[in-house]
């Protein structure tokens, strides 16, 4: 995958930045939703495929343009305007925020536009709750400078499970949309839900460890100062 990633980055580097590709993936989701709601599955599937390719290309492009440069700190990045951050040639904190939001937008557009009736409502509700929690916890960790806000391993596997589930819903012809397909889709989305829960717990756990690491030196220093005063 590294070879493919570098090839994609080299091809796009003269034309776009990673954040611009992410935003293009966002914009593609809007007409994709319209096509799915109108039962135009071929057009919707084409746009979904392009959006998934954009999701891969944005990270590959950002890493290629970053090369061996030192990554900006959040404080340095916040001094830039929004447009400068979008056009920045490299990895950004903005990109780390936009990318998972794009994943969730694309996933729920497919799930709500064509998944109702095939996927259990309880699973859809659970996926929505976990998605909201994952969206909230990232900026909280970023604000308090706790650990890394990037997706953990469970989150990355969850995305692949969601892609498999979306493929069942989108690429299965109408004649094959039987109870069997519905059962398989529910199993896959239940797996995605479980991975999402583990991903959320992972963010909470690593954030707690980072909090203890930052707060412990302060507590030790305060105790030492108090002992000296005594």
JOPEJO-V133818 format. One record per run of one state. SS is the DSSP state (@ for helix, = for strand, . for the rest). FROM is the first residue (numbers start at 1). TO is the last residue. Records with the same first field share a line. If there is no record, write none. Layout:
SS = FROM-TO ; FROM-TO
This chain:
. = 1-1 ; 13-17 ; 38-40 ; 67-73 ; 79-81 ; 87-92 ; 115-115 ; 117-118 ; 120-120 ; 144-152 ; 172-173 ; 177-178 ; 230-230
@ = 2-12 ; 18-37 ; 41-66 ; 74-78 ; 82-86 ; 93-114 ; 121-143 ; 153-171 ; 174-176 ; 179-229
= = 116-116 ; 119-119
